[in-house]
Amino acid sequence: MGLLNKFFGGSKEKKEEKVLPWILLNDLKQIPYIKKTSRIKPQLIFKHSTRCGISSMVQRQFVEQYNFSEKDFDLYYLDLLNYRNISDEVGYAFQLLHESPQLLVIKNGMLVAHASHGQINAMDLNRFI
């Protein structure tokens, strides 16, 4: 019966939701700051489409698996629907084609890695610390 409860929601326990130290990327002035700060600490940009089911699923998995602290990375969240102009500028600044969802790793002022869709959660972020 325990297996059926997992599938059909028989458990009344509420799972505590994990919250990441997101920094909202909502101003074009943040892009040069991200480049500059990446010389001290790697920067991550998570580009997310709030209307896309796949993007939401990948984001949930990313949140569940993320086990880094603010000393390891600055973690930026970019809402693509509300800030498309910033997404475009991120693409220009780091010479990257737009995809959604997408994770960018910025280090020493440059894009050093990126992934989209399912590859985001397969990315080994430890190698950038």
DSSP file with accessible surface (Angstrom, degrees, kcal/mol):
  #  RESIDUE AA STRUCTURE BP1 BP2  ACC     N-H-->O    O-->H-N    N-H-->O    O-->H-N    TCO  KAPPA ALPHA  PHI   PSI    X-CA   Y-CA   Z-CA
    1    1 A M     >        0   0  169      0, 0.0     4,-2.1     0, 0.0     5,-0.2   0.000 360.0 360.0 360.0 -29.8    0.0    0.0    0.0
    2    2 A G  H  >  +     0   0   48      1,-0.2     4,-1.6     2,-0.2     5,-0.1   0.883 360.0  51.5 -59.8 -38.8    3.0    2.4    0.6
    3    3 A L  H  > S+     0   0  114      1,-0.2     4,-1.7     2,-0.2    -1,-0.2   0.925 109.0  50.0 -65.5 -42.5    3.9    2.4   -3.0
    4    4 A L  H  > S+     0   0   90      1,-0.2     4,-2.7     2,-0.2    -1,-0.2   0.887 106.7  56.0 -63.7 -37.8    0.3    3.2   -4.1
    5    5 A N  H  X>S+     0   0   67     -4,-2.1     5,-1.9     1,-0.2     4,-0.9   0.882 104.5  53.4 -61.9 -37.0    0.3    6.1   -1.6
    6    6 A K  H  <5S+     0   0  175     -4,-1.6     3,-0.3     3,-0.2    -1,-0.2   0.910 114.8  40.6 -62.9 -41.3    3.4    7.5   -3.2
    7    7 A F  H  <5S+     0   0  149     -4,-1.7    -2,-0.2     1,-0.2    -1,-0.2   0.873 123.8  36.3 -75.4 -36.7    1.8    7.5   -6.6
    8    8 A F  H  <5S-     0   0  166     -4,-2.7    -1,-0.2    -5,-0.2    -2,-0.2   0.240 111.0-108.3-108.6  14.7   -1.7    8.7   -5.6
    9    9 A G  T  <5 +     0   0   54     -4,-0.9    -3,-0.2    -3,-0.3    -4,-0.1   0.828  62.3 151.0  71.4  33.3   -0.7   11.1   -2.8
   10   10 A G      < +     0   0   33     -5,-1.9     2,-0.3    -6,-0.2    -4,-0.1   0.734  45.5  93.4 -70.8 -20.0   -1.9    9.1    0.2
   11   11 A S        -     0   0   74     -6,-0.6    -9,-0.0     1,-0.1     0, 0.0  -0.549  57.8-163.1 -78.1 134.7    0.7   10.7    2.4
   12   12 A K        +     0   0  189     -2,-0.3     2,-0.2     2,-0.1    -1,-0.1   0.463  54.3 116.0 -93.1  -4.5   -0.5   13.8    4.4
   13   13 A E        -     0   0  172      1,-0.1     2,-0.5     0, 0.0    -2,-0.1  -0.470  61.2-139.2 -68.9 135.6    3.0   14.9    5.2
   14   14 A K        -     0   0  201     -2,-0.2     2,-0.4     3,-0.0    -2,-0.1  -0.847  13.9-135.9 -95.5 127.6    4.0   18.2    3.7
   15   15 A K        -     0   0  179     -2,-0.5     2,-0.3     1,-0.1     0, 0.0  -0.684  23.8-115.6 -82.7 130.3    7.5   18.3    2.3
   16   16 A E        -     0   0  183     -2,-0.4     2,-0.3     1,-0.1    -1,-0.1  -0.517  32.4-122.5 -68.3 128.8    9.4   21.4    3.2
   17   17 A E        -     0   0  167     -2,-0.3     2,-0.3     1,-0.1    -1,-0.1  -0.577  19.1-129.1 -78.7 129.8   10.2   23.3    0.1
   18   18 A K        -     0   0   89     -2,-0.3     2,-0.5     1,-0.0    -1,-0.1  -0.604  20.9-157.2 -78.0 134.2   13.9   24.0   -0.5
   19   19 A V        -     0   0  122     -2,-0.3    -1,-0.0    44,-0.0    -2,-0.0  -0.965   3.5-150.5-117.7 127.9   14.7   27.7   -1.3
   20   20 A L        -     0   0   12     -2,-0.5     2,-2.3     1,-0.1    49,-0.1  -0.597  30.7-105.2 -92.8 159.4   17.8   28.7   -3.2
   21   21 A P        +     0   0   39      0, 0.0    54,-0.6     0, 0.0    -1,-0.1  -0.315  54.4 179.5 -79.9  58.5   19.6   32.0   -2.8
   22   22 A W  E     -a   75   0A  68     -2,-2.3     2,-0.5    52,-0.1    54,-0.2  -0.332  20.1-156.3 -62.5 141.8   18.3   33.3   -6.1
   23   23 A I  E     -a   76   0A  59     52,-2.4    54,-2.6    -2,-0.0     2,-0.3  -0.988  25.0-123.4-114.5 120.6   19.3   36.8   -7.2
   24   24 A L  E     -a   77   0A 102     -2,-0.5     2,-1.0    52,-0.2    54,-0.2  -0.494  13.9-149.6 -68.2 127.6   16.8   38.2   -9.6
   25   25 A L        +     0   0    1     52,-2.9    54,-0.4    -2,-0.3    61,-0.1  -0.852  48.9 131.5 -96.4  98.1   18.4   39.3  -12.9
   26   26 A N        +     0   0   67     -2,-1.0     2,-0.3     1,-0.1    -1,-0.1   0.184  49.7  66.1-138.5  16.9   16.1   42.1  -13.9
   27   27 A D    >   -     0   0   70     -3,-0.1     3,-2.0     1,-0.1     4,-0.4  -0.988  68.1-137.6-145.8 132.5   18.4   45.0  -14.8
   28   28 A L  T >  S+     0   0   75     -2,-0.3     3,-1.4     1,-0.3    -1,-0.1   0.797 102.4  68.6 -59.0 -27.5   20.8   45.4  -17.7
   29   29 A K  T 3> S+     0   0  168      1,-0.3     4,-1.0     2,-0.2    -1,-0.3   0.695  87.5  68.0 -66.7 -16.8   23.3   46.9  -15.4
   30   30 A Q  H <> S+     0   0   36     -3,-2.0     4,-2.8     1,-0.2    -1,-0.3   0.769  85.1  70.3 -73.5 -24.8   23.7   43.6  -13.6
   31   31 A I  H <> S+     0   0    7     -3,-1.4     4,-2.3    -4,-0.4    -1,-0.2   0.954 101.1  42.0 -63.2 -50.7   25.4   42.0  -16.7
   32   32 A P  H  > S+     0   0   81      0, 0.0     4,-2.5     0, 0.0    -1,-0.2   0.894 114.7  54.0 -62.8 -32.0   28.7   43.9  -16.4
   33   33 A Y  H  X S+     0   0  128     -4,-1.0     4,-3.1     2,-0.2     5,-0.2   0.910 106.5  51.0 -65.8 -41.2   28.5   43.4  -12.7
   34   34 A I  H  X S+     0   0    0     -4,-2.8     4,-1.9     2,-0.2    75,-0.2   0.930 110.8  49.1 -61.0 -44.6   28.2   39.6  -13.2
   35   35 A K  H  < S+     0   0   73     -4,-2.3    74,-0.4     2,-0.2     4,-0.3   0.938 114.8  44.7 -59.4 -46.6   31.2   39.7  -15.5
   36   36 A K  H >< S+     0   0  154     -4,-2.5     3,-1.5     1,-0.2     4,-0.3   0.934 113.9  47.9 -64.8 -48.3   33.3   41.6  -13.0
   37   37 A T  H >X S+     0   0   17     -4,-3.1     4,-2.4     1,-0.3     3,-2.1   0.791  97.1  72.3 -65.7 -26.7   32.2   39.5  -10.0
   38   38 A S  T 3< S+     0   0    1     -4,-1.9    70,-2.3     1,-0.3    -1,-0.3   0.652  85.2  67.6 -66.6 -11.1   33.0   36.3  -11.8
   39   39 A R  T <4 S+     0   0  162     -3,-1.5    -1,-0.3    -4,-0.3    -2,-0.2   0.707 112.0  32.3 -77.4 -19.0   36.7   37.1  -11.5
   40   40 A I  T <4 S+     0   0  152     -3,-2.1    -2,-0.2     1,-0.4    -1,-0.1   0.783 136.5   5.0-101.2 -42.6   36.2   36.5   -7.7
   41   41 A K  S  < S-     0   0   47     -4,-2.4    -1,-0.4    88,-0.0    32,-0.1  -0.996  84.0 -98.9-147.4 138.4   33.5   33.8   -7.7
   42   42 A P        -     0   0   13      0, 0.0    32,-1.4     0, 0.0     2,-0.4  -0.269  37.2-145.7 -58.4 144.9   31.8   31.9  -10.4
   43   43 A Q  E     -bC  74 106A   0     63,-2.7    63,-3.2    30,-0.2     2,-0.4  -0.916   7.7-157.6-115.8 139.2   28.4   33.2  -11.4
   44   44 A L  E     -bC  75 105A   0     30,-3.1    32,-3.4    -2,-0.4     2,-0.5  -0.943   2.6-165.4-115.9 139.0   25.4   31.1  -12.5
   45   45 A I  E     -bC  76 104A   0     59,-2.0    59,-2.4    -2,-0.4     2,-0.7  -0.987   3.1-164.2-122.7 119.6   22.5   32.3  -14.6
   46   46 A F  E     -bC  77 103A   0     30,-3.1    32,-2.9    -2,-0.5     2,-0.5  -0.914   8.0-158.6-103.8 111.7   19.4   30.2  -14.7
   47   47 A K  E     -bC  78 102A   1     55,-3.5    55,-1.9    -2,-0.7     2,-0.4  -0.831  17.5-178.3 -93.7 125.0   17.1   31.3  -17.6
   48   48 A H  E     -b   79   0A   6     30,-2.8    32,-2.6    -2,-0.5     2,-0.7  -0.981  27.8-149.2-133.9 133.4   13.6   30.1  -17.0
   49   49 A S    >   -     0   0   18     -2,-0.4     3,-1.5    30,-0.2     7,-0.2  -0.901  12.7-157.3 -98.0 113.0   10.3   30.4  -19.0
   50   50 A T  T 3  S+     0   0   61     -2,-0.7    -1,-0.1     1,-0.3    29,-0.0   0.635  90.1  52.2 -69.5 -12.6    7.5   30.5  -16.4
   51   51 A R  T 3  S+     0   0  210     -3,-0.0     2,-0.6     5,-0.0    -1,-0.3   0.441  89.6  93.0 -99.2  -1.6    5.0   29.2  -19.0
   52   52 A C    <>  -     0   0   40     -3,-1.5     4,-2.3     1,-0.2     5,-0.2  -0.838  59.7-157.0-101.3 122.8    6.9   26.2  -20.1
   53   53 A G  H  > S+     0   0   56     -2,-0.6     4,-2.4     2,-0.2     5,-0.2   0.874  96.3  51.0 -62.0 -39.9    6.2   22.9  -18.4
   54   54 A I  H  > S+     0   0   92      2,-0.2     4,-2.7     1,-0.2     5,-0.2   0.933 109.8  50.1 -65.0 -43.4    9.6   21.5  -19.3
   55   55 A S  H  > S+     0   0    0      1,-0.2     4,-2.5     2,-0.2    -2,-0.2   0.924 111.5  48.8 -61.3 -41.1   11.4   24.5  -18.0
   56   56 A S  H  X S+     0   0   29     -4,-2.3     4,-2.5    -7,-0.2    -1,-0.2   0.909 111.1  49.8 -65.4 -41.4    9.4   24.2  -14.7
   57   57 A M  H  X S+     0   0   81     -4,-2.4     4,-2.3     2,-0.2    -2,-0.2   0.936 112.2  47.2 -63.2 -46.0   10.3   20.6  -14.3
   58   58 A V  H  X S+     0   0    2     -4,-2.7     4,-2.7     1,-0.2    -2,-0.2   0.914 111.5  51.7 -63.4 -40.3   14.0   21.2  -15.0
   59   59 A Q  H  X S+     0   0   36     -4,-2.5     4,-2.8    -5,-0.2    -1,-0.2   0.930 108.7  50.3 -63.7 -43.9   13.9   24.1  -12.5
   60   60 A R  H  X S+     0   0  143     -4,-2.5     4,-2.3     1,-0.2    -1,-0.2   0.928 113.1  46.5 -58.5 -45.2   12.3   21.9   -9.8
   61   61 A Q  H  X S+     0   0   69     -4,-2.3     4,-2.2     2,-0.2    -1,-0.2   0.906 111.2  52.3 -64.4 -40.5   15.0   19.2  -10.3
   62   62 A F  H  X S+     0   0    7     -4,-2.7     4,-1.9     1,-0.2    -2,-0.2   0.936 110.1  48.3 -60.0 -47.0   17.7   21.8  -10.3
   63   63 A V  H  < S+     0   0   24     -4,-2.8    -2,-0.2     1,-0.2    -1,-0.2   0.925 111.6  49.9 -60.3 -45.7   16.5   23.2   -6.9
   64   64 A E  H  < S+     0   0  122     -4,-2.3    -1,-0.2     1,-0.2    -2,-0.2   0.877 117.8  39.0 -61.0 -39.0   16.3   19.7   -5.4
   65   65 A Q  H  < S+     0   0  108     -4,-2.2     2,-0.3    -5,-0.2    -1,-0.2   0.671  86.4 110.1 -87.7 -19.3   19.8   18.8   -6.5
   66   66 A Y     <  +     0   0    8     -4,-1.9    55,-0.0    -5,-0.2    -4,-0.0  -0.414  32.7 164.7 -65.4 121.0   21.5   22.1   -5.8
   67   67 A N        +     0   0  122     -2,-0.3     2,-0.3     2,-0.1    -1,-0.1  -0.132  34.2 110.0-131.9  40.3   23.8   21.7   -2.9
   68   68 A F        -     0   0   30      2,-0.0     2,-0.2     3,-0.0    58,-0.0  -0.759  54.6-134.7-114.0 160.8   26.0   24.7   -3.0
   69   69 A S    >>  -     0   0   47     -2,-0.3     4,-1.5   -49,-0.1     3,-1.4  -0.585  33.8 -97.9-107.2 176.0   26.3   27.8   -0.8
   70   70 A E  T 34 S+     0   0  129      1,-0.3    -1,-0.0    -2,-0.2    -2,-0.0   0.687 121.3  63.2 -67.8 -17.3   26.5   31.5   -1.5
   71   71 A K  T 34 S+     0   0  162      1,-0.1    -1,-0.3     3,-0.0     3,-0.1   0.740 104.7  47.5 -77.4 -20.3   30.3   31.3   -1.0
   72   72 A D  T <4 S-     0   0   25     -3,-1.4     2,-0.3     1,-0.3    -2,-0.2   0.900 125.6  -5.9 -83.5 -47.1   30.5   28.9   -4.0
   73   73 A F     <  -     0   0    1     -4,-1.5     2,-0.5   -32,-0.1    -1,-0.3  -0.984  55.4-126.2-143.9 154.3   28.4   30.7   -6.6
   74   74 A D  E     - b   0  43A  23    -32,-1.4   -30,-3.1    -2,-0.3     2,-0.7  -0.918  35.0-149.7 -95.2 133.1   26.1   33.7   -7.0
   75   75 A L  E     -ab  22  44A   2    -54,-0.6   -52,-2.4    -2,-0.5     2,-0.3  -0.907  12.0-166.7-115.7 106.1   22.9   32.2   -8.5
   76   76 A Y  E     -ab  23  45A   7    -32,-3.4   -30,-3.1    -2,-0.7     2,-0.5  -0.731   6.8-154.0 -95.5 142.4   20.9   34.5  -10.8
   77   77 A Y  E     -ab  24  46A  36    -54,-2.6   -52,-2.9    -2,-0.3     2,-0.6  -0.968   7.6-167.0-116.8 123.7   17.4   33.8  -11.9
   78   78 A L  E     - b   0  47A   0    -32,-2.9   -30,-2.8    -2,-0.5     2,-0.9  -0.946  11.4-152.4-116.7 112.2   16.2   35.3  -15.2
   79   79 A D  E  >  - b   0  48A  23     -2,-0.6     4,-1.8   -54,-0.4     3,-0.2  -0.742  11.1-161.9 -80.5 105.2   12.5   35.2  -15.9
   80   80 A L  T  4 S+     0   0    7    -32,-2.6   -31,-0.2    -2,-0.9    -1,-0.2   0.797  82.5  54.1 -64.3 -32.4   12.5   35.1  -19.7
   81   81 A L  T  4 S+     0   0   66    -33,-0.4     3,-0.4     1,-0.2    -1,-0.2   0.897 116.8  35.1 -72.4 -38.4    8.9   36.2  -20.2
   82   82 A N  T  4 S+     0   0  114     -3,-0.2    -2,-0.2     1,-0.2    -1,-0.2   0.697 129.1  33.9 -87.6 -19.7    9.2   39.4  -18.1
   83   83 A Y     X  +     0   0   81     -4,-1.8     4,-2.1     1,-0.1     3,-0.4  -0.320  64.4 142.4-133.5  50.7   12.8   40.2  -19.1
   84   84 A R  H  > S+     0   0  114     -3,-0.4     4,-2.6     1,-0.2     5,-0.2   0.874  74.4  58.4 -60.9 -36.4   13.3   39.1  -22.7
   85   85 A N  H  > S+     0   0   93      1,-0.2     4,-2.0     2,-0.2    -1,-0.2   0.886 106.7  47.9 -62.9 -35.2   15.5   42.2  -23.4
   86   86 A I  H  > S+     0   0    4     -3,-0.4     4,-2.6     2,-0.2    -1,-0.2   0.913 109.5  52.9 -72.0 -38.9   17.9   41.1  -20.6
   87   87 A S  H  X S+     0   0    2     -4,-2.1     4,-2.1     1,-0.2    -2,-0.2   0.921 109.2  49.7 -59.7 -43.3   17.9   37.6  -22.0
   88   88 A D  H  X S+     0   0   60     -4,-2.6     4,-2.1     1,-0.2    -1,-0.2   0.924 111.2  48.8 -60.9 -43.4   18.9   39.0  -25.4
   89   89 A E  H  X S+     0   0   82     -4,-2.0     4,-3.1     2,-0.2    -2,-0.2   0.873 107.1  55.0 -66.9 -36.1   21.6   41.1  -23.8
   90   90 A V  H  X S+     0   0    0     -4,-2.6     4,-2.2     2,-0.2    -1,-0.2   0.927 107.7  51.4 -60.1 -42.4   23.0   38.0  -21.9
   91   91 A G  H  X>S+     0   0   12     -4,-2.1     5,-2.0     1,-0.2     4,-0.6   0.921 113.3  43.5 -61.0 -43.1   23.2   36.2  -25.3
   92   92 A Y  H ><5S+     0   0  166     -4,-2.1     3,-0.6     3,-0.2    -2,-0.2   0.934 113.6  51.0 -66.6 -45.9   25.1   39.1  -26.8
   93   93 A A  H 3<5S+     0   0   24     -4,-3.1    -2,-0.2     1,-0.2    -1,-0.2   0.846 123.5  28.7 -63.1 -35.1   27.4   39.6  -23.8
   94   94 A F  H 3<5S-     0   0   13     -4,-2.2    -1,-0.2    -5,-0.2    -2,-0.2   0.268 105.5-120.1-113.6  12.1   28.4   35.9  -23.6
   95   95 A Q  T <<5 +     0   0  183     -3,-0.6     2,-0.4    -4,-0.6    -3,-0.2   0.942  64.2 140.9  50.1  61.9   28.0   35.0  -27.3
   96   96 A L      < -     0   0   22     -5,-2.0     2,-0.2    -6,-0.1    -1,-0.2  -0.995  53.4-121.9-139.1 134.8   25.4   32.4  -26.7
   97   97 A L        -     0   0  152     -2,-0.4     2,-0.2     1,-0.1    -9,-0.0  -0.543  41.5-103.4 -73.5 142.9   22.2   31.4  -28.6
   98   98 A H        +     0   0   69     -2,-0.2     2,-0.3   -10,-0.0    -1,-0.1  -0.420  48.2 160.8 -69.3 134.8   19.0   31.5  -26.5
   99   99 A E        -     0   0   76     -2,-0.2     3,-0.1    16,-0.1   -52,-0.1  -0.951  33.7-107.3-143.3 162.8   17.5   28.3  -25.2
  100  100 A S  S    S+     0   0   23     -2,-0.3     2,-0.2     1,-0.3   -52,-0.1  -0.968  98.2  21.3-148.6 129.3   15.0   27.7  -22.4
  101  101 A P  S    S+     0   0    0      0, 0.0    16,-1.4     0, 0.0     2,-0.3   0.673  90.1 163.1 -71.5 163.0   15.6   26.6  -19.8
  102  102 A Q  E     -CD  47 116A   0    -55,-1.9   -55,-3.5    14,-0.2     2,-0.5  -0.995  27.6-155.3-151.2 140.8   19.3   27.3  -19.8
  103  103 A L  E     -CD  46 115A   0     12,-2.8    12,-1.9    -2,-0.3     2,-0.4  -0.985  12.9-166.5-119.9 128.6   22.1   27.4  -17.2
  104  104 A L  E     -CD  45 114A   0    -59,-2.4   -59,-2.0    -2,-0.5     2,-0.5  -0.921   8.8-155.4-114.1 140.3   25.2   29.6  -17.8
  105  105 A V  E     -CD  44 113A   0      8,-2.8     7,-2.8    -2,-0.4     8,-1.2  -0.979  12.9-168.6-115.1 119.5   28.4   29.4  -15.8
  106  106 A I  E     +CD  43 111A   0    -63,-3.2   -63,-2.7    -2,-0.5     2,-0.3  -0.935  13.2 164.6-112.3 127.9   30.4   32.6  -15.9
  107  107 A K  E >   + D   0 110A  60      3,-2.8     3,-1.8    -2,-0.5   -68,-0.2  -0.997  65.4   1.1-144.9 136.5   34.0   32.6  -14.6
  108  108 A N  T 3  S-     0   0   89    -70,-2.3   -69,-0.2    -2,-0.3    -1,-0.1   0.862 130.5 -56.8  53.5  38.5   36.8   35.2  -15.1
  109  109 A G  T 3  S+     0   0   10    -74,-0.4     2,-0.3   -75,-0.2    -1,-0.3   0.477 119.6  94.3  79.6   2.7   34.4   37.4  -17.2
  110  110 A M  E <  S-D  107   0A 127     -3,-1.8    -3,-2.8   -75,-0.1     2,-0.5  -0.914  82.2-105.6-129.9 154.8   33.7   34.6  -19.7
  111  111 A L  E     +D  106   0A  40     -2,-0.3    -5,-0.2    -5,-0.2     3,-0.1  -0.656  39.0 171.5 -73.5 119.3   31.1   32.0  -20.4
  112  112 A V  E     +     0   0A  70     -7,-2.8     2,-0.3    -2,-0.5    -1,-0.2   0.610  62.1   1.4-107.7 -17.1   32.9   28.7  -19.5
  113  113 A A  E     +D  105   0A  12     -8,-1.2    -8,-2.8     2,-0.0    -1,-0.4  -0.971  57.8 177.2-164.1 154.5   30.0   26.3  -19.7
  114  114 A H  E     -D  104   0A  88     -2,-0.3     2,-0.3   -10,-0.2   -10,-0.2  -0.980   1.9-178.1-157.1 157.3   26.3   26.2  -20.5
  115  115 A A  E     -D  103   0A  10    -12,-1.9   -12,-2.8    -2,-0.3     2,-0.3  -0.979   8.5-154.8-152.2 157.9   23.5   23.6  -20.7
  116  116 A S  E >   -D  102   0A  10     -2,-0.3     3,-1.7   -14,-0.2     4,-0.3  -0.927  56.0 -13.4-134.9 161.7   19.9   23.5  -21.6
  117  117 A H  T >  S-     0   0   69    -16,-1.4     3,-1.7    -2,-0.3     4,-0.5  -0.138 129.8  -3.7  50.3-133.1   16.9   21.3  -20.8
  118  118 A G  T 3> S+     0   0   52      1,-0.3     4,-0.6     2,-0.2     3,-0.5   0.735 125.9  69.4 -63.4 -22.8   17.9   17.9  -19.3
  119  119 A Q  H <> S+     0   0  119     -3,-1.7     4,-0.8     1,-0.2     3,-0.4   0.737  84.3  73.3 -69.4 -19.5   21.6   18.6  -19.6
  120  120 A I  H X4 S+     0   0    3     -3,-1.7     3,-1.0    -4,-0.3    -1,-0.2   0.951  99.3  43.1 -57.9 -48.8   21.3   21.3  -16.9
  121  121 A N  H 34 S+     0   0   25     -3,-0.5    -1,-0.2    -4,-0.5    -2,-0.2   0.618 110.6  56.5 -78.5  -9.1   20.9   18.8  -14.1
  122  122 A A  H 3< S+     0   0   84     -4,-0.6    -1,-0.3    -3,-0.4    -2,-0.2   0.565  82.2 111.7 -92.0  -9.7   23.6   16.5  -15.5
  123  123 A M    <<  -     0   0   32     -3,-1.0     2,-1.1    -4,-0.8     3,-0.1  -0.436  67.9-135.6 -70.0 132.5   26.1   19.4  -15.4
  124  124 A D    >   +     0   0   84     -2,-0.2     3,-0.9     1,-0.2     4,-0.1  -0.752  25.3 177.9 -89.4  95.4   28.9   18.9  -12.8
  125  125 A L  G >   +     0   0   12     -2,-1.1     3,-1.9     1,-0.2     4,-0.3   0.703  66.9  80.0 -73.5 -18.0   29.1   22.4  -11.1
  126  126 A N  G >  S+     0   0   97      1,-0.3     3,-1.4     2,-0.2    -1,-0.2   0.824  82.3  64.6 -57.0 -32.2   31.8   21.2   -8.7
  127  127 A R  G <  S+     0   0  163     -3,-0.9    -1,-0.3     1,-0.2    -2,-0.1   0.618  98.1  55.0 -72.1  -7.4   34.4   21.6  -11.4
  128  128 A F  G <         0   0   16     -3,-1.9    -1,-0.2    -4,-0.1    -2,-0.2   0.460 360.0 360.0-102.9  -3.4   33.8   25.4  -11.5
  129  129 A I    <         0   0   92     -3,-1.4   -56,-0.1    -4,-0.3   -57,-0.1  -0.539 360.0 360.0 -79.0 360.0   34.4   26.1   -7.8
